[in-house]
Amino acid sequence: MLVLALLVAFIAWLLVKLVGEPVLKYRSILGDLHACLMFNANVIFNPGVAEDLKDEARASKIKQIQDTQQRLRSYASELSSYRVRILGYHWLTKTRLVPGEDDLDEAVMALVGISNSLGHLPTGMLITKTEEWVGTVKENLDLYPSKVDWRSFLPTKG
C-alpha cells in the first residue's frame, strides 16, 4: 500500500513539474505580452511616430520602438518554445489552456510582423496590416475580451 501511495505521489509530482509549471509560466508570458502590447500601443499603431519629434523626445521614442521590437520578438520565440516545453501540448489544446498549434504559429508570425513594422514611415497598408496582426495575436492567444479596442489606449490629439 505504501508503495502504491509513493507511486501515485511521484506521478502527481511529475505531472506538476512537466505540465503544470510550464503551463503556468506560459500563461504568465501571455500576461506580460498583453501588458507590453497595451503599454506600447502608441508606437505599434503609429508607425513613424518619432518622425515629428525633436532631439531628446525623438531619441526617447526611438528607444521605446527598439525596446518594443526586441520584446515582441522575445515573446514570439518564447511562446513558440512552449510547444516543446509543455509535455502533451497537443492534448492540452483541447482544454484551451494553450492555443492550437496553428493558432500559435499565426500569432508568433504576427508578433514578428508587428516587430518588423515598428519605426517605419506610416502608410495606409502598413497601418491596416498592423491592425490585422494585433487582431490575430488577440484572437489566437485569447489575450483580452474582444470588446476592447487597442486604439482606445492611444493618446488623443488636441
N, C-alpha and C positions, 0 to 999 in steps of 0.2 A: 504494500500500500504506500509506503514511504517512497519507494522508487517511482511509482506512478505519479505521486504528488510532485516529486522533483522533476520528472519529465514534463509534466504539464506546466510547471513554473518556468522551466527552461524554454519551452516552446513559446510561452507568452512573452517572456523577456526578449526572445529572438524576434518575434513579430513586432514588438515595440521598437527595437533597435533598427530593424531592416525596413519597416514600413511606416510605423507611427511617427518616429522622429523625422525622417526625411519629408513626410507629407506636411508636418507642422512647419518645417523650415521652408518648404516650397510655398506654403500659404503666407508665411512671413515675408518672403520675397515679393509676392503679389501685392501685399500691403505697402511695401517700400516702393514698388513700381507705381502704384496708384498715387502715392504721395508725390513722387517725382513728376509724374505727368501733370498733376494739378498745380504744383508749385511752379513748374516751368511752362505752363500754358502760354504765357506771354511771349516766349521765344518759339514755341512749337507752332503756334497759329499765326505768328507774324514773321515769316521769313524775311530776312533783310532788315530786321528791327534796329540793328546797330548802325545802319547807313545814315540815318538822320541825326545821330548823336555826335557830340563833340568830345574830344580828348578823353578825360577820365571816365565820363559816363559811357563813352563808346568802348573803352578798354574793359570796363567792368561788365558790360553787356556781352562783349565778345568772349570773355572768360566764362560767363554763365552759359553761353551757347556751347563752348568747347566742353565744359563740365557735363552739360546735359547730353551731348553727343556720346561722351565716354560712358556715362551712367546707363544710357539706353542700350548701348552695345553690351555692356556688362550684364544687364538684366537679361538681354536676349540670350547670351551664351549660358548664363546660369540656369535660366528656365529650361532651356533645351537640354541641359545636362541631367535634369531630374528624371528624364525618361529612363536613364541608365541607373541613376542613384536609387530610385524607388523600386523595390522588389515588387513584381506583379503590377507594374504601371498599367499595362493593357487591361487587366481586370478591374483596376481601380477607376478607370474611365467610366465604367458603367455605374459607379456610385456617385459620380460628379464631384468627387473630392479633387480630381485632377481633370484637365480638359482632354478631349480626344487627341490622338496623335496628329491628325491632320489640322485640327484647330490650333494646336500648339505650334506646329510648323508655320502656319499662316501668321500667327501672332508674332512669332520670332522674326519672320521676314518683314512684317510691318514695322516692328521696332527698329530694325536695321534701316528700313526705308525712311522712317522719321529722322533717325540719326543722320543719315546721309543728306537729308533735305535742309537741315538746320544751317543757317548762316548764308544761304543763297538768296539772291535777289528775288523778291516775290513775283510770281506770275499767277495768273488765274488757274492754270493747270496744276502748278505745284501746291497751291493752297487747297484745291479740290482733292488732290491725291493725299495730302497730309490728313485732311478730314476723313478720308476713306481709310487710311492706315490706322488712325486713332479709333475709328469705329470698329475695325477688325480686332484690334487689341482688346477693346472694351467688350465686344460680344464674345470673342473666343475664349477670353480668360475670365469672363464674368466679373469684371473689376468693380462695377458700381451699378446702381439701378439705372435702367435705360432712360429714365425721365431726366437725368442730369445731362446738361449740355455743356461741354468743355468751354465753349465760347462765353458762358456766363461767368467764368473765372478770369476773363480778360479785363484789363483796366479800361475804363470808359474814357473817351476823349471829351474834353471840354471842361 
